Amino acid sequence: MSHPPHASIGHVHLKVADLDRAIAFYRDILGFDVTQRYGDRAAFLGAGGYHHHIGLNTWHSKGGTPAQDGHTGLYHAAFLYPDRKSLAAAVKRVADAGIELEGAADHGVSEAVYLRDPDGNGVELYRDRVREDWPRDGQGNLAMVNDPLNVPALLAEAD
């Protein structure tokens, strides 16, 4: 049994401590649109008219603290941008907001930057290269890498 080739992750739903703070990050910095809000308890945000890519709620976490290191949980949610220019614009908004990057990598198949949202959740912003450019070994298998990403060069592509 195999997964259908065009299936994808539908959305990520995060527990947050402060709904307005989380909305400000995902809407004002990452650029998602609020599609629905349930008072001060939950909100749904999407892109391109989709009902929601991100769910935020305070049902079990209002006023809570981030998970401690060494505990299980979500490592990060990854947000795919359609091209390098779109990724650069998002990373510029992050930098302009004073949010520190935790890392940046060229994986051969993609370029990615890593940061934390206001609740300490890991966030990856990335863009894929076209499949024909993905690195392969002698047998045709993917040969992903973890090379440094030139963030200043990426930011130079932002509008």
Secondary structure as UniProt FT lines:
FT   TURN            5..6
FT   STRAND          12..15
FT   HELIX           19..23
FT   HELIX           24..29
FT   STRAND          33..38
FT   TURN            39..41
FT   STRAND          42..46
FT   TURN            48..49
FT   STRAND          54..57
FT   TURN            59..63
FT   TURN            69..70
FT   STRAND          77..81
FT   HELIX           84..96
FT   TURN            97..98
FT   STRAND          103..106
FT   STRAND          110..116
FT   TURN            118..119
FT   STRAND          122..128
FT   HELIX           131..133
FT   TURN            138..139
FT   STRAND          147..148
FT   HELIX           151..155
FT   TURN            156..157
//
